[in-house]
Amino acid sequence: MKIFASHDDAGCGYVRIIQPLRELAKHGHEVTFAGHFDPETTIALREARKYDVLVGQRFSKHEGMGLWRRARTPSNRLVYEVDDNMFNIEEINTNALRQFGGAVVTDALKTYAQMADLMTVTTETLAQEQRDTLGVVNVAVLPNCVPEYMLEMPRTENRRPRIGWSGGGSHGLDITEASAQVRRFLARNSEWDLHLIGTDYRPTFNARDWNQMTYFPWKQINDDERAYYEMLDFDIGIAPVRDTAFGRSKSAIKALEYNARGIPVIASDVAPYREYVVHGENGFLVKEQHEWGRYLNLLARNPDLRQEMGEKARVHASAYTHEGNWQRWEKAYEGLFK
């Protein structure tokens, strides 16, 4: 197939478009990438007959609808990619609200999706949301994956043990699910640290001794993929998420990335983590807030258990590599021509 894929020029586009489709390119398909605002995207949509499949990630501008509509010909197919619940964005997620909030943009998102031959999403929960909200029938679940080399990446030895979390600025409410119990754990375990990556939530965790907390801003995955994964260097990973319409529609990529680095995860017992984490094997699922402390203490006091679960975590994550799942994208796209 000859595929053109337009992405958002950020980490999301890298994970959802570039990483999986570069595997298709390795297996004989011709793939061209461009950012939303690159001239190449406009050119490709105008010359759409040159391609078999045109993929648009979260297109939302009204002025591009005509191009998208005219890009569909008898010989090609349009694919609309979405990886979040765009119709239930929470108020705390100010960046996403600025970009995708409001009736006009919501209408545009719906229109782009309804004009496409196929929608691709990360989870079945999100797929059902699209079916219910948009009436779109043809939705393919293509799970988030990681590169295979992550499974072999070593972690730093001979450092203080630490709990880790990574994420963006939309997780302010999610963090409060675990912050009190993490704060209590740190107060009672002075030999442990908290390591935060991406957004600085140290004021939310507010450890009694701030020297127990470290923070590093993102190394953007679309700038330096390997450096991004190397930052995930801790002993226990936490993944709190609130049980909201937006939270339930997210993927388990945070837990997957931790596991690929051999890190057991403690995650909220809600979708998507409920569908990924095998309780007691590659991590623990938290039903009540006090359980954050219970599982932190269990893992902290049992290094052999951490190692055993970390090894199982890598095995579990090995089922979610791009190298082992690229055929899902191929099948979804080729199925449009049957």
Secondary structure, DSSP 8 states (H G I E B T S, - for coil): -EEEEEE-SSHHHIIIIIHHHHHHHHTT-EEEEEETTSHHHHHHHHTGGG-SEEEEES---GGGHHHHHHH--TT-EEEEE--S-TTS--TT-HHHHHHH-SHHHHHHHHHHHHHSSEEEES-HHHHHHHHHHH----EEE----B-GGGGG-----SS--EEEEEE-GGGHHHHTTTHHHHHHHHHH-TT-EEEEEES--HHHH--SSGGGEEEE----TTT-HHHHHHT---SEEEE----SHHHHTS-SHHHHHHHHTT--EEEESSTTHHHH--BTTTEEEESSTHHHHHHHHHHHT-HHHHHHHHHHHHHHHGGGBHHHHHHHHHHHHHGGG-
